[in-house]
Amino acid sequence: MGDDVGMRMLLPVGRSGWAIAAGYLGLISLVIVPAPLALIVSIVAVRDIQKSRRTGKPKHGMGRVIFWLIMGGLGTVVLLVILADFFSSR
């Protein structure tokens, strides 16, 4: 069941747990505050998926991780701009 592409799209079969966590944190990062956490978890997910490819059971979810890596990065940049503006106006 883990090798069927259609089944992997519907269920998190064979997907890295870090990829799933990165997806949810990236979604929440649209609120800006948890964006740095989404960025960190996405980086850990990329490393986890790459490491699993060297074993006999590769994990999937790299597309999801890359998307949320970008979203977490953008959210972090926005958060830093907001914080810089807040502290420079004091």
PDB file of N, CA, C and O in Angstrom:
ATOM      1  N   MET A   1       0.820  -1.191   0.000  1.00  0.00           N
ATOM      2  CA  MET A   1       0.000   0.000   0.000  1.00  0.00           C
ATOM      3  C   MET A   1       0.866   1.258   0.000  1.00  0.00           C
ATOM      4  O   MET A   1       0.411   2.287  -0.500  1.00  0.00           O
ATOM      5  N   GLY A   2       2.086   1.232   0.531  1.00  0.00           N
ATOM      6  CA  GLY A   2       2.943   2.400   0.596  1.00  0.00           C
ATOM      7  C   GLY A   2       3.531   2.812  -0.742  1.00  0.00           C
ATOM      8  O   GLY A   2       3.990   3.946  -0.884  1.00  0.00           O
ATOM      9  N   ASP A   3       3.529   1.907  -1.742  1.00  0.00           N
ATOM     10  CA  ASP A   3       4.093   2.238  -3.038  1.00  0.00           C
ATOM     11  C   ASP A   3       3.058   2.772  -4.016  1.00  0.00           C
ATOM     12  O   ASP A   3       3.426   3.254  -5.087  1.00  0.00           O
ATOM     13  N   ASP A   4       1.778   2.702  -3.682  1.00  0.00           N
ATOM     14  CA  ASP A   4       0.716   3.190  -4.544  1.00  0.00           C
ATOM     15  C   ASP A   4       0.615   4.713  -4.410  1.00  0.00           C
ATOM     16  O   ASP A   4       0.322   5.225  -3.329  1.00  0.00           O
ATOM     17  N   VAL A   5       0.857   5.433  -5.506  1.00  0.00           N
ATOM     18  CA  VAL A   5       0.888   6.890  -5.487  1.00  0.00           C
ATOM     19  C   VAL A   5      -0.468   7.457  -5.077  1.00  0.00           C
ATOM     20  O   VAL A   5      -0.528   8.402  -4.291  1.00  0.00           O
ATOM     21  N   GLY A   6      -1.543   6.900  -5.593  1.00  0.00           N
ATOM     22  CA  GLY A   6      -2.874   7.382  -5.248  1.00  0.00           C
ATOM     23  C   GLY A   6      -3.174   7.230  -3.768  1.00  0.00           C
ATOM     24  O   GLY A   6      -3.780   8.111  -3.159  1.00  0.00           O
ATOM     25  N   MET A   7      -2.754   6.121  -3.192  1.00  0.00           N
ATOM     26  CA  MET A   7      -2.992   5.889  -1.771  1.00  0.00           C
ATOM     27  C   MET A   7      -2.148   6.844  -0.926  1.00  0.00           C
ATOM     28  O   MET A   7      -2.601   7.310   0.119  1.00  0.00           O
ATOM     29  N   ARG A   8      -0.921   7.138  -1.375  1.00  0.00           N
ATOM     30  CA  ARG A   8      -0.075   8.069  -0.633  1.00  0.00           C
ATOM     31  C   ARG A   8      -0.635   9.482  -0.647  1.00  0.00           C
ATOM     32  O   ARG A   8      -0.384  10.257   0.276  1.00  0.00           O
ATOM     33  N   MET A   9      -1.404   9.832  -1.700  1.00  0.00           N
ATOM     34  CA  MET A   9      -2.008  11.156  -1.751  1.00  0.00           C
ATOM     35  C   MET A   9      -3.151  11.279  -0.755  1.00  0.00           C
ATOM     36  O   MET A   9      -3.399  12.359  -0.219  1.00  0.00           O
ATOM     37  N   LEU A  10      -3.844  10.179  -0.508  1.00  0.00           N
ATOM     38  CA  LEU A  10      -4.992  10.206   0.401  1.00  0.00           C
ATOM     39  C   LEU A  10      -4.606   9.990   1.857  1.00  0.00           C
ATOM     40  O   LEU A  10      -5.152  10.636   2.752  1.00  0.00           O
ATOM     41  N   LEU A  11      -3.677   9.095   2.090  1.00  0.00           N
ATOM     42  CA  LEU A  11      -3.274   8.736   3.448  1.00  0.00           C
ATOM     43  C   LEU A  11      -1.782   8.982   3.625  1.00  0.00           C
ATOM     44  O   LEU A  11      -1.025   8.886   2.659  1.00  0.00           O
ATOM     45  N   PRO A  12      -1.349   9.295   4.829  1.00  0.00           N
ATOM     46  CA  PRO A  12       0.085   9.524   5.048  1.00  0.00           C
ATOM     47  C   PRO A  12       0.878   8.223   5.167  1.00  0.00           C
ATOM     48  O   PRO A  12       1.653   8.044   6.106  1.00  0.00           O
ATOM     49  N   VAL A  13       0.679   7.319   4.208  1.00  0.00           N
ATOM     50  CA  VAL A  13       1.365   6.027   4.223  1.00  0.00           C
ATOM     51  C   VAL A  13       2.779   6.214   3.680  1.00  0.00           C
ATOM     52  O   VAL A  13       2.961   6.731   2.577  1.00  0.00           O
ATOM     53  N   GLY A  14       3.760   5.800   4.441  1.00  0.00           N
ATOM     54  CA  GLY A  14       5.140   5.879   3.989  1.00  0.00           C
ATOM     55  C   GLY A  14       5.707   7.285   3.992  1.00  0.00           C
ATOM     56  O   GLY A  14       6.787   7.520   3.450  1.00  0.00           O
ATOM     57  N   ARG A  15       4.999   8.214   4.590  1.00  0.00           N
ATOM     58  CA  ARG A  15       5.446   9.602   4.607  1.00  0.00           C
ATOM     59  C   ARG A  15       6.205   9.866   5.898  1.00  0.00           C
ATOM     60  O   ARG A  15       5.900   9.291   6.942  1.00  0.00           O
ATOM     61  N   SER A  16       7.180  10.728   5.813  1.00  0.00           N
ATOM     62  CA  SER A  16       7.964  11.104   6.983  1.00  0.00           C
ATOM     63  C   SER A  16       7.065  11.831   7.983  1.00  0.00           C
ATOM     64  O   SER A  16       6.290  12.712   7.608  1.00  0.00           O
ATOM     65  N   GLY A  17       7.175  11.459   9.236  1.00  0.00           N
ATOM     66  CA  GLY A  17       6.417  12.160  10.278  1.00  0.00           C
ATOM     67  C   GLY A  17       6.810  13.623  10.358  1.00  0.00           C
ATOM     68  O   GLY A  17       5.989  14.484  10.673  1.00  0.00           O
ATOM     69  N   TRP A  18       8.077  13.893  10.069  1.00  0.00           N
ATOM     70  CA  TRP A  18       8.538  15.280  10.041  1.00  0.00           C
ATOM     71  C   TRP A  18       7.880  16.051   8.910  1.00  0.00           C
ATOM     72  O   TRP A  18       7.597  17.240   9.054  1.00  0.00           O
ATOM     73  N   ALA A  19       7.631  15.383   7.772  1.00  0.00           N
ATOM     74  CA  ALA A  19       6.970  16.042   6.640  1.00  0.00           C
ATOM     75  C   ALA A  19       5.545  16.420   7.012  1.00  0.00           C
ATOM     76  O   ALA A  19       5.068  17.494   6.645  1.00  0.00           O
ATOM     77  N   ILE A  20       4.872  15.548   7.731  1.00  0.00           N
ATOM     78  CA  ILE A  20       3.504  15.838   8.164  1.00  0.00           C
ATOM     79  C   ILE A  20       3.508  17.011   9.143  1.00  0.00           C
ATOM     80  O   ILE A  20       2.686  17.922   9.035  1.00  0.00           O
ATOM     81  N   ALA A  21       4.440  16.982  10.101  1.00  0.00           N
ATOM     82  CA  ALA A  21       4.543  18.077  11.069  1.00  0.00           C
ATOM     83  C   ALA A  21       4.881  19.391  10.370  1.00  0.00           C
ATOM     84  O   ALA A  21       4.339  20.438  10.724  1.00  0.00           O
ATOM     85  N   ALA A  22       5.771  19.344   9.382  1.00  0.00           N
ATOM     86  CA  ALA A  22       6.138  20.552   8.637  1.00  0.00           C
ATOM     87  C   ALA A  22       4.929  21.105   7.894  1.00  0.00           C
ATOM     88  O   ALA A  22       4.759  22.321   7.794  1.00  0.00           O
ATOM     89  N   GLY A  23       4.091  20.213   7.375  1.00  0.00           N
ATOM     90  CA  GLY A  23       2.887  20.657   6.677  1.00  0.00           C
ATOM     91  C   GLY A  23       1.945  21.414   7.586  1.00  0.00           C
ATOM     92  O   GLY A  23       1.459  22.488   7.232  1.00  0.00           O
ATOM     93  N   TYR A  24       1.686  20.861   8.749  1.00  0.00           N
ATOM     94  CA  TYR A  24       0.780  21.539   9.679  1.00  0.00           C
ATOM     95  C   TYR A  24       1.382  22.826  10.227  1.00  0.00           C
ATOM     96  O   TYR A  24       0.683  23.834  10.334  1.00  0.00           O
ATOM     97  N   LEU A  25       2.657  22.809  10.572  1.00  0.00           N
ATOM     98  CA  LEU A  25       3.288  24.028  11.065  1.00  0.00           C
ATOM     99  C   LEU A  25       3.387  25.094   9.976  1.00  0.00           C
ATOM    100  O   LEU A  25       3.266  26.287  10.258  1.00  0.00           O
ATOM    101  N   GLY A  26       3.605  24.670   8.743  1.00  0.00           N
ATOM    102  CA  GLY A  26       3.630  25.622   7.637  1.00  0.00           C
ATOM    103  C   GLY A  26       2.278  26.260   7.421  1.00  0.00           C
ATOM    104  O   GLY A  26       2.185  27.450   7.119  1.00  0.00           O
ATOM    105  N   LEU A  27       1.226  25.469   7.574  1.00  0.00           N
ATOM    106  CA  LEU A  27      -0.124  26.002   7.442  1.00  0.00           C
ATOM    107  C   LEU A  27      -0.395  27.026   8.537  1.00  0.00           C
ATOM    108  O   LEU A  27      -0.970  28.084   8.279  1.00  0.00           O
ATOM    109  N   ILE A  28       0.017  26.709   9.745  1.00  0.00           N
ATOM    110  CA  ILE A  28      -0.165  27.633  10.855  1.00  0.00           C
ATOM    111  C   ILE A  28       0.759  28.835  10.717  1.00  0.00           C
ATOM    112  O   ILE A  28       0.473  29.894  11.276  1.00  0.00           O
ATOM    113  N   SER A  29       1.863  28.694   9.984  1.00  0.00           N
ATOM    114  CA  SER A  29       2.814  29.795   9.844  1.00  0.00           C
ATOM    115  C   SER A  29       2.230  30.957   9.064  1.00  0.00           C
ATOM    116  O   SER A  29       2.810  32.042   9.045  1.00  0.00           O
ATOM    117  N   LEU A  30       1.096  30.747   8.424  1.00  0.00           N
ATOM    118  CA  LEU A  30       0.427  31.855   7.757  1.00  0.00           C
ATOM    119  C   LEU A  30      -0.021  32.898   8.782  1.00  0.00           C
ATOM    120  O   LEU A  30      -0.325  34.037   8.427  1.00  0.00           O
ATOM    121  N   VAL A  31      -0.058  32.498  10.054  1.00  0.00           N
ATOM    122  CA  VAL A  31      -0.376  33.415  11.143  1.00  0.00           C
ATOM    123  C   VAL A  31       0.883  34.169  11.563  1.00  0.00           C
ATOM    124  O   VAL A  31       0.800  35.035  12.434  1.00  0.00           O
ATOM    125  N   ILE A  32       2.008  33.886  10.999  1.00  0.00           N
ATOM    126  CA  ILE A  32       3.315  34.511  11.144  1.00  0.00           C
ATOM    127  C   ILE A  32       4.080  34.033  12.378  1.00  0.00           C
ATOM    128  O   ILE A  32       5.270  33.743  12.256  1.00  0.00           O
ATOM    129  N   VAL A  33       3.474  33.937  13.543  1.00  0.00           N
ATOM    130  CA  VAL A  33       4.218  33.669  14.775  1.00  0.00           C
ATOM    131  C   VAL A  33       4.954  32.323  14.744  1.00  0.00           C
ATOM    132  O   VAL A  33       6.135  32.296  15.089  1.00  0.00           O
ATOM    133  N   PRO A  34       4.324  31.199  14.349  1.00  0.00           N
ATOM    134  CA  PRO A  34       5.071  29.933  14.364  1.00  0.00           C
ATOM    135  C   PRO A  34       5.893  29.688  13.095  1.00  0.00           C
ATOM    136  O   PRO A  34       6.368  28.572  12.883  1.00  0.00           O
ATOM    137  N   ALA A  35       6.067  30.688  12.263  1.00  0.00           N
ATOM    138  CA  ALA A  35       6.807  30.506  11.011  1.00  0.00           C
ATOM    139  C   ALA A  35       8.234  30.018  11.228  1.00  0.00           C
ATOM    140  O   ALA A  35       8.671  29.125  10.502  1.00  0.00           O
ATOM    141  N   PRO A  36       8.993  30.562  12.200  1.00  0.00           N
ATOM    142  CA  PRO A  36      10.351  30.040  12.404  1.00  0.00           C
ATOM    143  C   PRO A  36      10.355  28.563  12.802  1.00  0.00           C
ATOM    144  O   PRO A  36      11.241  27.812  12.395  1.00  0.00           O
ATOM    145  N   LEU A  37       9.376  28.152  13.589  1.00  0.00           N
ATOM    146  CA  LEU A  37       9.284  26.747  13.976  1.00  0.00           C
ATOM    147  C   LEU A  37       8.992  25.878  12.748  1.00  0.00           C
ATOM    148  O   LEU A  37       9.557  24.793  12.606  1.00  0.00           O
ATOM    149  N   ALA A  38       8.110  26.356  11.861  1.00  0.00           N
ATOM    150  CA  ALA A  38       7.821  25.624  10.621  1.00  0.00           C
ATOM    151  C   ALA A  38       9.071  25.504   9.762  1.00  0.00           C
ATOM    152  O   ALA A  38       9.300  24.470   9.134  1.00  0.00           O
ATOM    153  N   LEU A  39       9.862  26.535   9.733  1.00  0.00           N
ATOM    154  CA  LEU A  39      11.103  26.526   8.961  1.00  0.00           C
ATOM    155  C   LEU A  39      12.078  25.485   9.510  1.00  0.00           C
ATOM    156  O   LEU A  39      12.685  24.732   8.747  1.00  0.00           O
ATOM    157  N   ILE A  40      12.224  25.446  10.822  1.00  0.00           N
ATOM    158  CA  ILE A  40      13.146  24.492  11.450  1.00  0.00           C
ATOM    159  C   ILE A  40      12.677  23.055  11.230  1.00  0.00           C
ATOM    160  O   ILE A  40      13.476  22.188  10.878  1.00  0.00           O
ATOM    161  N   VAL A  41      11.374  22.799  11.437  1.00  0.00           N
ATOM    162  CA  VAL A  41      10.847  21.442  11.272  1.00  0.00           C
ATOM    163  C   VAL A  41      10.949  21.009   9.809  1.00  0.00           C
ATOM    164  O   VAL A  41      11.193  19.835   9.532  1.00  0.00           O
ATOM    165  N   SER A  42      10.767  21.935   8.876  1.00  0.00           N
ATOM    166  CA  SER A  42      10.903  21.600   7.452  1.00  0.00           C
ATOM    167  C   SER A  42      12.322  21.184   7.118  1.00  0.00           C
ATOM    168  O   SER A  42      12.531  20.247   6.348  1.00  0.00           O
ATOM    169  N   ILE A  43      13.295  21.870   7.687  1.00  0.00           N
ATOM    170  CA  ILE A  43      14.693  21.505   7.452  1.00  0.00           C
ATOM    171  C   ILE A  43      14.987  20.118   8.017  1.00  0.00           C
ATOM    172  O   ILE A  43      15.673  19.317   7.383  1.00  0.00           O
ATOM    173  N   VAL A  44      14.463  19.838   9.214  1.00  0.00           N
ATOM    174  CA  VAL A  44      14.640  18.508   9.810  1.00  0.00           C
ATOM    175  C   VAL A  44      13.961  17.449   8.942  1.00  0.00           C
ATOM    176  O   VAL A  44      14.488  16.349   8.780  1.00  0.00           O
ATOM    177  N   ALA A  45      12.788  17.779   8.382  1.00  0.00           N
ATOM    178  CA  ALA A  45      12.064  16.837   7.524  1.00  0.00           C
ATOM    179  C   ALA A  45      12.849  16.524   6.260  1.00  0.00           C
ATOM    180  O   ALA A  45      12.904  15.369   5.838  1.00  0.00           O
ATOM    181  N   VAL A  46      13.457  17.536   5.651  1.00  0.00           N
ATOM    182  CA  VAL A  46      14.272  17.305   4.451  1.00  0.00           C
ATOM    183  C   VAL A  46      15.416  16.354   4.774  1.00  0.00           C
ATOM    184  O   VAL A  46      15.690  15.427   4.012  1.00  0.00           O
ATOM    185  N   ARG A  47      16.079  16.578   5.894  1.00  0.00           N
ATOM    186  CA  ARG A  47      17.194  15.701   6.284  1.00  0.00           C
ATOM    187  C   ARG A  47      16.709  14.281   6.569  1.00  0.00           C
ATOM    188  O   ARG A  47      17.383  13.310   6.226  1.00  0.00           O
ATOM    189  N   ASP A  48      15.520  14.161   7.207  1.00  0.00           N
ATOM    190  CA  ASP A  48      14.958  12.847   7.517  1.00  0.00           C
ATOM    191  C   ASP A  48      14.621  12.077   6.242  1.00  0.00           C
ATOM    192  O   ASP A  48      14.902  10.883   6.145  1.00  0.00           O
ATOM    193  N   ILE A  49      14.026  12.752   5.274  1.00  0.00           N
ATOM    194  CA  ILE A  49      13.671  12.097   4.009  1.00  0.00           C
ATOM    195  C   ILE A  49      14.926  11.699   3.245  1.00  0.00           C
ATOM    196  O   ILE A  49      14.996  10.596   2.701  1.00  0.00           O
ATOM    197  N   GLN A  50      15.917  12.585   3.197  1.00  0.00           N
ATOM    198  CA  GLN A  50      17.150  12.255   2.489  1.00  0.00           C
ATOM    199  C   GLN A  50      17.882  11.094   3.151  1.00  0.00           C
ATOM    200  O   GLN A  50      18.432  10.235   2.460  1.00  0.00           O
ATOM    201  N   LYS A  51      17.895  11.059   4.474  1.00  0.00           N
ATOM    202  CA  LYS A  51      18.550   9.966   5.187  1.00  0.00           C
ATOM    203  C   LYS A  51      17.820   8.641   4.955  1.00  0.00           C
ATOM    204  O   LYS A  51      18.452   7.590   4.851  1.00  0.00           O
ATOM    205  N   SER A  52      16.486   8.696   4.873  1.00  0.00           N
ATOM    206  CA  SER A  52      15.723   7.462   4.676  1.00  0.00           C
ATOM    207  C   SER A  52      15.921   6.891   3.276  1.00  0.00           C
ATOM    208  O   SER A  52      15.718   5.696   3.065  1.00  0.00           O
ATOM    209  N   ARG A  53      16.311   7.719   2.328  1.00  0.00           N
ATOM    210  CA  ARG A  53      16.538   7.224   0.961  1.00  0.00           C
ATOM    211  C   ARG A  53      17.778   6.343   0.890  1.00  0.00           C
ATOM    212  O   ARG A  53      17.917   5.536  -0.030  1.00  0.00           O
ATOM    213  N   ARG A  54      18.670   6.493   1.848  1.00  0.00           N
ATOM    214  CA  ARG A  54      19.868   5.651   1.882  1.00  0.00           C
ATOM    215  C   ARG A  54      19.581   4.288   2.492  1.00  0.00           C
ATOM    216  O   ARG A  54      20.398   3.373   2.390  1.00  0.00           O
ATOM    217  N   THR A  55      18.431   4.151   3.120  1.00  0.00           N
ATOM    218  CA  THR A  55      18.040   2.869   3.708  1.00  0.00           C
ATOM    219  C   THR A  55      17.156   2.118   2.717  1.00  0.00           C
ATOM    220  O   THR A  55      16.938   2.588   1.601  1.00  0.00           O
ATOM    221  N   GLY A  56      16.664   0.995   3.103  1.00  0.00           N
ATOM    222  CA  GLY A  56      15.805   0.209   2.221  1.00  0.00           C
ATOM    223  C   GLY A  56      14.373   0.692   2.157  1.00  0.00           C
ATOM    224  O   GLY A  56      13.629   0.278   1.268  1.00  0.00           O
ATOM    225  N   LYS A  57      13.961   1.563   3.082  1.00  0.00           N
ATOM    226  CA  LYS A  57      12.585   2.057   3.120  1.00  0.00           C
ATOM    227  C   LYS A  57      12.561   3.579   3.014  1.00  0.00           C
ATOM    228  O   LYS A  57      12.554   4.270   4.033  1.00  0.00           O
ATOM    229  N   PRO A  58      12.549   4.105   1.787  1.00  0.00           N
ATOM    230  CA  PRO A  58      12.537   5.566   1.650  1.00  0.00           C
ATOM    231  C   PRO A  58      11.187   6.148   2.055  1.00  0.00           C
ATOM    232  O   PRO A  58      10.135   5.555   1.815  1.00  0.00           O
ATOM    233  N   LYS A  59      11.248   7.320   2.673  1.00  0.00           N
ATOM    234  CA  LYS A  59      10.035   8.043   3.062  1.00  0.00           C
ATOM    235  C   LYS A  59       9.696   9.043   1.971  1.00  0.00           C
ATOM    236  O   LYS A  59      10.550   9.446   1.181  1.00  0.00           O
ATOM    237  N   HIS A  60       8.435   9.430   1.949  1.00  0.00           N
ATOM    238  CA  HIS A  60       7.954  10.351   0.924  1.00  0.00           C
ATOM    239  C   HIS A  60       7.497  11.648   1.584  1.00  0.00           C
ATOM    240  O   HIS A  60       7.492  11.757   2.810  1.00  0.00           O
ATOM    241  N   GLY A  61       7.116  12.624   0.771  1.00  0.00           N
ATOM    242  CA  GLY A  61       6.587  13.883   1.269  1.00  0.00           C
ATOM    243  C   GLY A  61       7.491  15.073   0.999  1.00  0.00           C
ATOM    244  O   GLY A  61       7.306  16.132   1.599  1.00  0.00           O
ATOM    245  N   MET A  62       8.467  14.923   0.107  1.00  0.00           N
ATOM    246  CA  MET A  62       9.413  16.004  -0.153  1.00  0.00           C
ATOM    247  C   MET A  62       8.730  17.230  -0.768  1.00  0.00           C
ATOM    248  O   MET A  62       9.111  18.359  -0.460  1.00  0.00           O
ATOM    249  N   GLY A  63       7.745  17.032  -1.617  1.00  0.00           N
ATOM    250  CA  GLY A  63       7.040  18.169  -2.218  1.00  0.00           C
ATOM    251  C   GLY A  63       6.347  19.012  -1.168  1.00  0.00           C
ATOM    252  O   GLY A  63       6.410  20.241  -1.202  1.00  0.00           O
ATOM    253  N   ARG A  64       5.689  18.349  -0.239  1.00  0.00           N
ATOM    254  CA  ARG A  64       5.017  19.038   0.856  1.00  0.00           C
ATOM    255  C   ARG A  64       6.034  19.798   1.706  1.00  0.00           C
ATOM    256  O   ARG A  64       5.794  20.940   2.098  1.00  0.00           O
ATOM    257  N   VAL A  65       7.158  19.167   1.985  1.00  0.00           N
ATOM    258  CA  VAL A  65       8.178  19.789   2.823  1.00  0.00           C
ATOM    259  C   VAL A  65       8.754  21.027   2.147  1.00  0.00           C
ATOM    260  O   VAL A  65       8.928  22.059   2.795  1.00  0.00           O
ATOM    261  N   ILE A  66       9.048  20.938   0.867  1.00  0.00           N
ATOM    262  CA  ILE A  66       9.623  22.078   0.147  1.00  0.00           C
ATOM    263  C   ILE A  66       8.653  23.253   0.137  1.00  0.00           C
ATOM    264  O   ILE A  66       9.061  24.396   0.349  1.00  0.00           O
ATOM    265  N   PHE A  67       7.370  22.982  -0.106  1.00  0.00           N
ATOM    266  CA  PHE A  67       6.372  24.050  -0.127  1.00  0.00           C
ATOM    267  C   PHE A  67       6.308  24.739   1.226  1.00  0.00           C
ATOM    268  O   PHE A  67       6.309  25.968   1.298  1.00  0.00           O
ATOM    269  N   TRP A  68       6.252  23.961   2.297  1.00  0.00           N
ATOM    270  CA  TRP A  68       6.139  24.565   3.621  1.00  0.00           C
ATOM    271  C   TRP A  68       7.463  25.144   4.097  1.00  0.00           C
ATOM    272  O   TRP A  68       7.472  26.011   4.971  1.00  0.00           O
ATOM    273  N   LEU A  69       8.564  24.691   3.550  1.00  0.00           N
ATOM    274  CA  LEU A  69       9.854  25.318   3.823  1.00  0.00           C
ATOM    275  C   LEU A  69       9.846  26.750   3.284  1.00  0.00           C
ATOM    276  O   LEU A  69      10.304  27.683   3.945  1.00  0.00           O
ATOM    277  N   ILE A  70       9.318  26.898   2.081  1.00  0.00           N
ATOM    278  CA  ILE A  70       9.214  28.225   1.475  1.00  0.00           C
ATOM    279  C   ILE A  70       8.246  29.102   2.266  1.00  0.00           C
ATOM    280  O   ILE A  70       8.546  30.264   2.540  1.00  0.00           O
ATOM    281  N   MET A  71       7.080  28.549   2.635  1.00  0.00           N
ATOM    282  CA  MET A  71       6.093  29.316   3.391  1.00  0.00           C
ATOM    283  C   MET A  71       6.635  29.701   4.766  1.00  0.00           C
ATOM    284  O   MET A  71       6.432  30.829   5.217  1.00  0.00           O
ATOM    285  N   GLY A  72       7.317  28.781   5.429  1.00  0.00           N
ATOM    286  CA  GLY A  72       7.919  29.091   6.722  1.00  0.00           C
ATOM    287  C   GLY A  72       8.995  30.166   6.597  1.00  0.00           C
ATOM    288  O   GLY A  72       9.128  31.035   7.459  1.00  0.00           O
ATOM    289  N   GLY A  73       9.754  30.089   5.516  1.00  0.00           N
ATOM    290  CA  GLY A  73      10.777  31.106   5.268  1.00  0.00           C
ATOM    291  C   GLY A  73      10.177  32.478   5.025  1.00  0.00           C
ATOM    292  O   GLY A  73      10.658  33.478   5.558  1.00  0.00           O
ATOM    293  N   LEU A  74       9.116  32.524   4.212  1.00  0.00           N
ATOM    294  CA  LEU A  74       8.444  33.800   3.964  1.00  0.00           C
ATOM    295  C   LEU A  74       7.815  34.345   5.232  1.00  0.00           C
ATOM    296  O   LEU A  74       7.904  35.543   5.502  1.00  0.00           O
ATOM    297  N   GLY A  75       7.184  33.490   6.006  1.00  0.00           N
ATOM    298  CA  GLY A  75       6.583  33.925   7.263  1.00  0.00           C
ATOM    299  C   GLY A  75       7.630  34.445   8.234  1.00  0.00           C
ATOM    300  O   GLY A  75       7.388  35.411   8.957  1.00  0.00           O
ATOM    301  N   THR A  76       8.791  33.808   8.252  1.00  0.00           N
ATOM    302  CA  THR A  76       9.878  34.253   9.126  1.00  0.00           C
ATOM    303  C   THR A  76      10.388  35.624   8.691  1.00  0.00           C
ATOM    304  O   THR A  76      10.659  36.484   9.528  1.00  0.00           O
ATOM    305  N   VAL A  77      10.518  35.823   7.387  1.00  0.00           N
ATOM    306  CA  VAL A  77      10.963  37.126   6.882  1.00  0.00           C
ATOM    307  C   VAL A  77       9.952  38.208   7.264  1.00  0.00           C
ATOM    308  O   VAL A  77      10.337  39.289   7.710  1.00  0.00           O
ATOM    309  N   VAL A  78       8.669  37.922   7.092  1.00  0.00           N
ATOM    310  CA  VAL A  78       7.626  38.894   7.463  1.00  0.00           C
ATOM    311  C   VAL A  78       7.686  39.179   8.964  1.00  0.00           C
ATOM    312  O   VAL A  78       7.575  40.333   9.378  1.00  0.00           O
ATOM    313  N   LEU A  79       7.858  38.153   9.772  1.00  0.00           N
ATOM    314  CA  LEU A  79       7.957  38.340  11.221  1.00  0.00           C
ATOM    315  C   LEU A  79       9.157  39.211  11.574  1.00  0.00           C
ATOM    316  O   LEU A  79       9.055  40.096  12.423  1.00  0.00           O
ATOM    317  N   LEU A  80      10.295  38.961  10.923  1.00  0.00           N
ATOM    318  CA  LEU A  80      11.481  39.769  11.200  1.00  0.00           C
ATOM    319  C   LEU A  80      11.290  41.223  10.789  1.00  0.00           C
ATOM    320  O   LEU A  80      11.750  42.131  11.481  1.00  0.00           O
ATOM    321  N   VAL A  81      10.615  41.445   9.674  1.00  0.00           N
ATOM    322  CA  VAL A  81      10.334  42.819   9.230  1.00  0.00           C
ATOM    323  C   VAL A  81       9.418  43.519  10.225  1.00  0.00           C
ATOM    324  O   VAL A  81       9.639  44.683  10.557  1.00  0.00           O
ATOM    325  N   ILE A  82       8.396  42.822  10.703  1.00  0.00           N
ATOM    326  CA  ILE A  82       7.471  43.402  11.681  1.00  0.00           C
ATOM    327  C   ILE A  82       8.210  43.728  12.974  1.00  0.00           C
ATOM    328  O   ILE A  82       8.030  44.806  13.540  1.00  0.00           O
ATOM    329  N   LEU A  83       9.039  42.796  13.441  1.00  0.00           N
ATOM    330  CA  LEU A  83       9.796  43.039  14.669  1.00  0.00           C
ATOM    331  C   LEU A  83      10.805  44.173  14.504  1.00  0.00           C
ATOM    332  O   LEU A  83      10.982  44.973  15.423  1.00  0.00           O
ATOM    333  N   ALA A  84      11.472  44.256  13.345  1.00  0.00           N
ATOM    334  CA  ALA A  84      12.426  45.332  13.097  1.00  0.00           C
ATOM    335  C   ALA A  84      11.713  46.681  13.075  1.00  0.00           C
ATOM    336  O   ALA A  84      12.221  47.663  13.618  1.00  0.00           O
ATOM    337  N   ASP A  85      10.554  46.730  12.458  1.00  0.00           N
ATOM    338  CA  ASP A  85       9.781  47.962  12.413  1.00  0.00           C
ATOM    339  C   ASP A  85       9.316  48.366  13.819  1.00  0.00           C
ATOM    340  O   ASP A  85       9.341  49.543  14.179  1.00  0.00           O
ATOM    341  N   PHE A  86       8.898  47.382  14.595  1.00  0.00           N
ATOM    342  CA  PHE A  86       8.423  47.670  15.952  1.00  0.00           C
ATOM    343  C   PHE A  86       9.536  48.228  16.819  1.00  0.00           C
ATOM    344  O   PHE A  86       9.343  49.214  17.530  1.00  0.00           O
ATOM    345  N   PHE A  87      10.711  47.592  16.761  1.00  0.00           N
ATOM    346  CA  PHE A  87      11.806  48.034  17.615  1.00  0.00           C
ATOM    347  C   PHE A  87      12.496  49.297  17.099  1.00  0.00           C
ATOM    348  O   PHE A  87      13.099  50.023  17.888  1.00  0.00           O
ATOM    349  N   SER A  88      12.424  49.575  15.808  1.00  0.00           N
ATOM    350  CA  SER A  88      13.050  50.795  15.286  1.00  0.00           C
ATOM    351  C   SER A  88      12.195  52.026  15.539  1.00  0.00           C
ATOM    352  O   SER A  88      12.711  53.143  15.544  1.00  0.00           O
ATOM    353  N   SER A  89      10.895  51.842  15.749  1.00  0.00           N
ATOM    354  CA  SER A  89      10.014  52.979  15.990  1.00  0.00           C
ATOM    355  C   SER A  89       9.965  53.386  17.465  1.00  0.00           C
ATOM    356  O   SER A  89       9.291  54.353  17.822  1.00  0.00           O
ATOM    357  N   ARG A  90      10.672  52.657  18.312  1.00  0.00           N
ATOM    358  CA  ARG A  90      10.670  52.971  19.751  1.00  0.00           C
ATOM    359  C   ARG A  90      11.639  54.038  20.030  1.00  0.00           C
ATOM    360  O   ARG A  90      11.790  54.448  21.181  1.00  0.00           O
TER     361      ARG A  90
END
